[in-house]
Amino acid sequence: MNPLPNVNAVPLFPEERAALLDLLRSLTPEQWAAPTVCAGWSVKDIASHLIADDVGRLGWQRDDHSATRFESKDAATFEADLLVFINHQNESWVEATRRLSSRIIIDLLEWSGRETQALFQSLKPNAMGLGVSWAGESESANWFDLAREYTERWHHQAQIREAARAPMLYDPRLFAPVIATLIRGVPHALRTFDAPEGTHLRIVVKDPNLPVSLTRERGAWQLTQPIPAKADTTVELDGDTAWRIFTKNISPEEAKGRATISGDASLGEQVLRTVSLVA
Protein backbone atom coordinates (compact mmCIF):
# COMPACT_ATOMS: atom_id res chain seq x y z
CA MET A 1 0.00 0.00 0.00
CA ASN A 2 1.26 3.44 -0.93
CA PRO A 3 0.81 6.51 1.27
CA LEU A 4 -0.75 9.64 -0.19
CA PRO A 5 1.78 11.94 -1.88
CA ASN A 6 2.79 15.11 -0.07
CA VAL A 7 0.87 18.28 -0.93
CA ASN A 8 3.13 21.09 -2.10
CA ALA A 9 1.06 24.19 -1.37
CA VAL A 10 3.88 26.74 -1.55
CA PRO A 11 3.44 27.61 -5.27
CA LEU A 12 -0.31 27.98 -4.77
CA PHE A 13 -0.39 30.70 -2.10
CA PRO A 14 0.30 33.63 -4.48
CA GLU A 15 -2.40 32.46 -6.91
CA GLU A 16 -4.96 32.05 -4.14
CA ARG A 17 -4.14 35.45 -2.66
CA ALA A 18 -4.24 37.15 -6.07
CA ALA A 19 -7.72 35.70 -6.66
CA LEU A 20 -8.81 36.99 -3.25
CA LEU A 21 -7.46 40.48 -3.85
CA ASP A 22 -9.10 40.68 -7.27
CA LEU A 23 -12.39 39.68 -5.67
CA LEU A 24 -12.12 42.14 -2.77
CA ARG A 25 -11.30 45.04 -5.10
CA SER A 26 -14.52 44.33 -7.01
CA LEU A 27 -16.87 44.30 -4.02
CA THR A 28 -19.48 46.94 -3.30
CA PRO A 29 -19.91 48.37 0.21
CA GLU A 30 -23.00 46.17 0.55
CA GLN A 31 -20.98 43.06 -0.29
CA TRP A 32 -18.26 43.99 2.22
CA ALA A 33 -20.95 44.21 4.90
CA ALA A 34 -22.72 40.99 3.89
CA PRO A 35 -23.12 38.37 6.65
CA THR A 36 -21.24 35.09 6.29
CA VAL A 37 -21.58 31.57 7.67
CA CYS A 38 -19.24 32.64 10.49
CA ALA A 39 -21.78 33.85 13.04
CA GLY A 40 -21.48 37.58 13.65
CA TRP A 41 -18.79 38.06 11.00
CA SER A 42 -19.20 39.95 7.74
CA VAL A 43 -17.15 39.59 4.56
CA LYS A 44 -14.93 42.38 5.87
CA ASP A 45 -14.42 40.54 9.17
CA ILE A 46 -13.25 37.36 7.42
CA ALA A 47 -10.88 39.35 5.22
CA SER A 48 -9.49 40.97 8.35
CA HIS A 49 -9.15 37.55 10.01
CA LEU A 50 -6.94 36.44 7.13
CA ILE A 51 -4.53 39.28 7.96
CA ALA A 52 -4.42 37.98 11.54
CA ASP A 53 -3.53 34.49 10.29
CA ASP A 54 -0.66 35.95 8.29
CA VAL A 55 0.80 38.26 10.92
CA GLY A 56 0.39 35.65 13.63
CA ARG A 57 2.45 33.18 11.65
CA LEU A 58 5.05 35.80 10.80
CA GLY A 59 5.29 36.68 14.47
CA TRP A 60 5.88 33.24 15.93
CA GLN A 61 7.56 31.43 13.01
CA ARG A 62 9.67 34.16 11.43
CA ASP A 63 10.26 36.53 14.34
CA ASP A 64 10.06 34.12 17.30
CA HIS A 65 7.62 36.46 19.03
CA SER A 66 6.30 34.54 22.04
CA ALA A 67 3.06 36.52 22.41
CA THR A 68 1.74 34.99 19.18
CA ARG A 69 2.64 31.40 20.13
CA PHE A 70 0.25 28.97 21.83
CA GLU A 71 1.58 26.84 24.64
CA SER A 72 -0.28 24.26 26.71
CA LYS A 73 1.30 22.46 29.66
CA ASP A 74 -1.43 19.82 29.93
CA ALA A 75 -1.53 17.29 27.10
CA ALA A 76 -4.97 16.09 28.21
CA THR A 77 -6.53 19.51 27.60
CA PHE A 78 -4.36 20.59 24.65
CA GLU A 79 -7.11 20.69 22.02
CA ALA A 80 -9.61 22.42 24.32
CA ASP A 81 -7.00 24.97 25.43
CA LEU A 82 -5.99 25.60 21.82
CA LEU A 83 -9.61 26.20 20.83
CA VAL A 84 -10.08 28.75 23.63
CA PHE A 85 -6.82 30.50 22.67
CA ILE A 86 -7.71 30.68 18.97
CA ASN A 87 -11.28 31.88 19.56
CA HIS A 88 -10.06 34.64 21.87
CA GLN A 89 -7.38 35.73 19.40
CA ASN A 90 -9.84 35.71 16.51
CA GLU A 91 -12.56 37.72 18.21
CA SER A 92 -10.25 40.32 19.73
CA TRP A 93 -8.52 40.92 16.38
CA VAL A 94 -11.73 41.22 14.37
CA GLU A 95 -13.26 43.56 16.94
CA ALA A 96 -10.20 45.84 16.88
CA THR A 97 -9.85 45.92 13.08
CA ARG A 98 -13.43 46.91 12.39
CA ARG A 99 -12.01 50.43 12.47
CA LEU A 100 -10.03 49.70 9.29
CA SER A 101 -11.34 50.61 5.87
CA SER A 102 -11.72 48.01 3.14
CA ARG A 103 -8.86 49.67 1.23
CA ILE A 104 -6.52 49.29 4.21
CA ILE A 105 -7.51 45.63 4.57
CA ILE A 106 -6.71 45.00 0.90
CA ASP A 107 -3.36 46.75 1.22
CA LEU A 108 -2.48 44.75 4.34
CA LEU A 109 -3.47 41.46 2.71
CA GLU A 110 -1.26 42.26 -0.27
CA TRP A 111 1.67 43.02 2.05
CA SER A 112 1.14 40.02 4.36
CA GLY A 113 0.77 37.71 1.37
CA ARG A 114 4.22 38.71 0.11
CA GLU A 115 5.77 38.38 3.57
CA THR A 116 4.30 34.97 4.33
CA GLN A 117 5.25 33.69 0.87
CA ALA A 118 8.88 34.59 1.53
CA LEU A 119 8.64 32.73 4.84
CA PHE A 120 7.02 29.65 3.30
CA GLN A 121 9.66 29.46 0.58
CA SER A 122 12.41 29.55 3.23
CA LEU A 123 11.14 26.47 5.09
CA LYS A 124 12.44 22.96 4.45
CA PRO A 125 9.41 20.87 3.46
CA ASN A 126 10.31 17.77 5.47
CA ALA A 127 11.63 19.53 8.58
CA MET A 128 9.31 19.23 11.57
CA GLY A 129 7.21 22.23 12.56
CA LEU A 130 3.76 23.14 13.87
CA GLY A 131 1.56 20.13 14.53
CA VAL A 132 -1.68 19.63 12.61
CA SER A 133 -3.88 18.83 15.60
CA TRP A 134 -6.95 17.79 13.62
CA ALA A 135 -4.84 15.00 12.12
CA GLY A 136 -3.72 13.93 15.59
CA GLU A 137 -0.17 15.24 15.21
CA SER A 138 1.59 17.29 17.89
CA GLU A 139 4.39 17.96 15.40
CA SER A 140 4.10 17.87 11.62
CA ALA A 141 6.35 18.18 8.62
CA ASN A 142 6.37 21.72 7.25
CA TRP A 143 4.77 20.62 3.99
CA PHE A 144 1.71 19.37 5.91
CA ASP A 145 1.51 22.44 8.12
CA LEU A 146 1.66 24.69 5.04
CA ALA A 147 -0.92 22.56 3.23
CA ARG A 148 -3.16 23.03 6.27
CA GLU A 149 -2.50 26.79 6.09
CA TYR A 150 -3.52 26.73 2.43
CA THR A 151 -6.85 25.04 3.26
CA GLU A 152 -7.45 27.75 5.87
CA ARG A 153 -6.99 30.49 3.28
CA TRP A 154 -8.99 28.69 0.61
CA HIS A 155 -12.02 27.93 2.74
CA HIS A 156 -12.18 31.45 4.18
CA GLN A 157 -12.08 32.80 0.65
CA ALA A 158 -14.90 30.37 -0.17
CA GLN A 159 -16.94 31.82 2.69
CA ILE A 160 -16.33 35.33 1.34
CA ARG A 161 -17.27 34.26 -2.19
CA GLU A 162 -20.52 32.68 -1.06
CA ALA A 163 -21.53 35.72 0.99
CA ALA A 164 -20.68 38.06 -1.90
CA ARG A 165 -22.36 35.73 -4.40
CA ALA A 166 -19.17 35.41 -6.41
CA PRO A 167 -18.03 32.30 -8.35
CA MET A 168 -16.32 29.68 -6.22
CA LEU A 169 -12.62 28.90 -6.62
CA TYR A 170 -13.04 25.37 -8.00
CA ASP A 171 -10.21 25.40 -10.51
CA PRO A 172 -8.67 21.92 -10.02
CA ARG A 173 -5.15 23.31 -9.59
CA LEU A 174 -6.27 25.35 -6.59
CA PHE A 175 -9.05 23.09 -5.30
CA ALA A 176 -7.66 19.54 -5.51
CA PRO A 177 -4.88 20.25 -2.94
CA VAL A 178 -7.55 21.45 -0.50
CA ILE A 179 -9.34 18.10 -0.61
CA ALA A 180 -6.07 16.14 -0.63
CA THR A 181 -5.13 17.91 2.62
CA LEU A 182 -8.46 17.97 4.46
CA ILE A 183 -9.06 14.27 3.85
CA ARG A 184 -6.01 13.49 5.99
CA GLY A 185 -8.13 14.27 9.03
CA VAL A 186 -10.30 11.17 8.50
CA PRO A 187 -8.04 8.63 10.31
CA HIS A 188 -8.01 10.83 13.43
CA ALA A 189 -11.78 11.28 13.21
CA LEU A 190 -12.17 7.47 13.09
CA ARG A 191 -9.70 6.79 15.92
CA THR A 192 -12.41 5.65 18.35
CA PHE A 193 -14.42 3.72 15.74
CA ASP A 194 -13.55 0.08 16.24
CA ALA A 195 -13.59 -2.35 13.33
CA PRO A 196 -12.07 -5.76 12.57
CA GLU A 197 -8.45 -5.89 11.42
CA GLY A 198 -8.20 -5.52 7.66
CA THR A 199 -11.46 -3.57 7.27
CA HIS A 200 -11.20 -1.59 4.03
CA LEU A 201 -12.95 1.78 3.73
CA ARG A 202 -12.87 3.62 0.42
CA ILE A 203 -13.66 7.32 0.07
CA VAL A 204 -14.24 8.67 -3.43
CA VAL A 205 -14.33 12.44 -3.85
CA LYS A 206 -15.53 13.46 -7.31
CA ASP A 207 -14.64 16.80 -8.92
CA PRO A 208 -11.74 16.69 -8.19
CA ASN A 209 -11.25 12.97 -8.71
CA LEU A 210 -9.62 11.80 -5.49
CA PRO A 211 -10.21 8.21 -4.35
CA VAL A 212 -8.41 7.01 -1.20
CA SER A 213 -8.39 3.87 0.94
CA LEU A 214 -8.34 3.44 4.69
CA THR A 215 -7.54 0.09 6.24
CA ARG A 216 -7.73 -0.99 9.87
CA GLU A 217 -4.29 -2.20 10.95
CA ARG A 218 -3.02 -2.83 14.50
CA GLY A 219 -5.88 -0.89 16.01
CA ALA A 220 -5.50 2.23 13.81
CA TRP A 221 -6.73 3.48 10.45
CA GLN A 222 -4.11 3.83 7.72
CA LEU A 223 -4.80 6.29 4.87
CA THR A 224 -3.30 5.33 1.51
CA GLN A 225 -3.77 5.65 -2.20
CA PRO A 226 -6.54 3.34 -3.52
CA ILE A 227 -5.91 -0.36 -3.08
CA PRO A 228 -7.43 -2.88 -5.52
CA ALA A 229 -9.17 -5.02 -2.90
CA LYS A 230 -12.96 -4.76 -2.68
CA ALA A 231 -14.01 -2.21 -0.08
CA ASP A 232 -16.16 -3.19 2.89
CA THR A 233 -17.60 0.33 2.95
CA THR A 234 -17.53 3.04 0.29
CA VAL A 235 -18.36 6.72 0.75
CA GLU A 236 -18.88 8.76 -2.42
CA LEU A 237 -19.28 12.53 -2.43
CA ASP A 238 -18.51 15.48 -4.65
CA GLY A 239 -15.81 18.03 -3.93
CA ASP A 240 -18.28 20.76 -2.97
CA THR A 241 -19.74 18.49 -0.30
CA ALA A 242 -16.32 17.26 0.87
CA TRP A 243 -14.82 20.64 1.76
CA ARG A 244 -18.04 21.69 3.47
CA ILE A 245 -18.02 18.56 5.64
CA PHE A 246 -14.38 18.93 6.66
CA THR A 247 -14.74 22.64 7.55
CA LYS A 248 -18.11 22.38 9.39
CA ASN A 249 -19.88 24.29 6.62
CA ILE A 250 -22.71 21.74 6.64
CA SER A 251 -24.00 19.39 9.33
CA PRO A 252 -23.43 15.61 9.27
CA GLU A 253 -27.18 15.24 8.67
CA GLU A 254 -27.07 17.45 5.57
CA ALA A 255 -23.89 15.70 4.43
CA LYS A 256 -25.65 12.34 4.69
CA GLY A 257 -28.25 13.55 2.22
CA ARG A 258 -25.53 14.57 -0.25
CA ALA A 259 -23.30 11.49 0.02
CA THR A 260 -23.68 7.89 -1.13
CA ILE A 261 -22.70 5.20 1.39
CA SER A 262 -22.54 1.50 0.64
CA GLY A 263 -21.59 -1.14 3.21
CA ASP A 264 -21.38 -0.28 6.91
CA ALA A 265 -23.55 2.84 7.24
CA SER A 266 -22.29 3.64 10.74
CA LEU A 267 -18.69 3.71 9.52
CA GLY A 268 -19.59 5.80 6.48
CA GLU A 269 -21.53 8.27 8.58
CA GLN A 270 -18.56 8.66 10.92
CA VAL A 271 -16.52 9.86 7.92
CA LEU A 272 -19.14 12.59 7.45
CA ARG A 273 -18.36 13.86 10.97
CA THR A 274 -14.69 14.55 10.14
CA VAL A 275 -13.62 18.10 11.01
CA SER A 276 -10.26 19.16 9.56
CA LEU A 277 -9.86 22.46 11.35
CA VAL A 278 -9.55 23.64 14.94
CA ALA A 279 -11.94 26.59 15.17
N, C-alpha and C positions, 0 to 999 in steps of 0.2 A: 504493500500500500504506500502511496506517495503522499506526502504532506502537501497542503496548499502552497503555491508559490508566494513569496513575499510580495507585498504591495509597495511599489515605489511611488509615493505620493509627491515627492519633492518637485518634479517638473510640472505638476498639476496646480500647485498653489497660485502661481501668477495668472493662469487662465481663469481659475475660479474667481479670484479677486477682481480681475478685469471685467468679468461678466457682472459681478455684483456692482462695481462702480458705474458701469454703463447703465444698469438698471436704476440705481439710486439717482443718477443725474437726470433721468427721464421722469421721475415721479412728481406728481402734483402735491401741493400741501395736504390735500384730502387723503391721498395715498400714504403719505408719511404718517399721518395721524390714524390710519386704519388699524383696528384691533387685530390681533393675531391669535393663534392657538395658545400662545403663552399667556396665561391669565393675567390681565392687568398691564400687559406690554403691547405697545404699538409697534408699527414697522420701524419707527425711529428708535424705539427702545432696543429692539433686537440689533439694529445696526450699531448702536452704541455698545451693546454687550460684546459684539465682535471686536471692537477696539480693546475692551477689557481683556478678552482672551489673548490678544496679541501682546499687550503691554505687560500682562501678568507673566507670560512665558518669557518675554525679554528680560524681565526683572529677575526671575529666579534662575533661568537657565543660562542666560548670557552674562548677567551682571552679578549673579550670586547675591541677590538682595533678599534677605531672610524674611522680610515682612510679606512677601508674595508667595512664600513657600508653606505648604501644609505639612504639619507634623503631628502624628498621633502616637502616644506612648503605649496605648492599649490595643493589641492586635485584635482582640475580641470585638471592639467597637469601632474599628478602623473605618468601615464603610459608612456607618451612621455618623461618625465624627466628620468624615470628609463631606458628606451631604450637607450637614449643618454649616460647615465652613464655606462651601461653594455657594449655597443659597444666600448666606449673609453677604458674601463678597458681591454676588450678582445684584442683589437688591440695592445695596448701598451705592454701587457704581451707577446703576441706571437712574436712581433717584437724583444723584449729584449731577449727572450729565444731561438731565432734561433742560438745563439752562443753555446747552449748546445748540447752535443753529444746525440745520441740515447740511449747509455748506461746510461748516467746521467738521462735522462728522465725516463727510466724504473726504476732506483733506487729510484728516487723521487716519482714516482707513487706507488711503493711498500710501501715506508715510509708513504706517505700521506693517503694511503688506511687504514693502521693500525691506524693512528691517528684519522681519521674521524670516523672509526668504533667504537673506544672507546668513542668518543663524542656521536655518535648516540645511543649507548647502554645506555648512562647516562641520556638521555632525557625521560621525562614522555610522553607517547604517546598522551594523551588527554589534556596535558597542551597547552596553546596557544603560538604560536611562529610566525615565518615569514609568511606573507600572500602569498597565491598563487594567484597572480594578474590575471592570465588568467582564473581563475574560478570566478573572481569577488570578491575575499576576501582580505580585507586589513590586516586581521589577521587569521591565520589558526591553527588548531590543529597540533601538531608536527608530528603525523603519516602522515598527508596529505602533509606537507612540505617535509618530508623525502621520501615519495612516489614520489613526484615531482622531488626530487633530483635523485632518482633512474632512472626515465625516462630520465633525462638529461644524466646520465652516459651511459645508455643503447643505446640511439639513437646516441650519439657520437661514441660509439664503433661500431654501425651499419654502420656509415659513413666511419669509418676506414676500416671495413671489406669489404665494397663494393669497395672502392678504391684499396685495396690490393687484391681483388678477392678471399677473404677467405669466408668460409661458414658463413651464418648468425646465430645469436644466437636466434634460434626459439624454443629452448627447452621450453615446456609449463610452467615449474616452474619459469623460468626467464622471459618469454615473456608475459604470461597472466597478471601479475601485471602491466606491462607497459600499456596495453590496458585498464585495469580496472581503471587506474589513468588518462590517457589522456582523456578518454571519459567524465570525469567529467567537462571538459571545454565546453561541448555542451550547457548546459543551459545558460551560459554567452554569448556564441556566438549567441544564439537565442533571447537574451533579447529584441531586437528591432523588432523582427518578431511577429506581432500581429496575433492572432488566437482566435476563439471562445472558451469560457470557456469549459473545458472538452475535448478539442482536445487531441487525443492520438497518439503519435508518437512512433513507435518502431524502434530501431536500433539493428540489428543482426550482430555481428562480428563473422565470422567463422574462426576457426583455429587461436587462441583459441575460443572455443564456449562461447560467451559472449553476450546474448541478454539483452537489457535493455528497459525500458519504460520511456517516458517523457509525462507528462500531463500538460495542461495549467490550472492553478488554481490561482485565484485572481491576474491575470495580470502577472504571472511569470511561468516559466517552472520548473517542479519538476521532478528530476531524481530518478528513483526507480528500483527495481528489476522488472522483467516482470509481468505485470498484465494480467489476462485472457481475458479482454474485447478486442473485435476486434479493431485493429488499424486503424486510419484514413489514416495514412501514414506509410509506412515501408521502411527503408533503409537497404539493405543487402550488406555487403562487407567483404572481407577476411582480416585477420590480417595484412598481408603485406601491403595492401592498407590503412588500418586504421592508422597505425603508421606513414605512409608517409603523409597522409592528415594532421594529428594533429601536425606534426613537419615541415610543409611546404616543404616536400621533393618532392611533386608533386603538380601541380596546380589544382585548382578546376575543370578545364576543363578536365584534364587527369583523375582526380578522377571520374568524371561523367561517363567516358567511362569504368571504372572498377567496378562501383557500380550498383546495381539494385534498382530502386526506384518505388514504387507503391503508388498510392494516389496523394496527393498534391505535384507535382514536385518542385514547388518553395520552399516549406518547406524542402523537402528532399535535394535539392541542397544547401540550407543554411547550413545544417549539414556538407556538404562537404567543407565548408569554415571555419570550426572550426580550430583554431590555439591554441594549448595547450603548448605554450612556449612564452617567452618574446622576445628573440632575436635569 
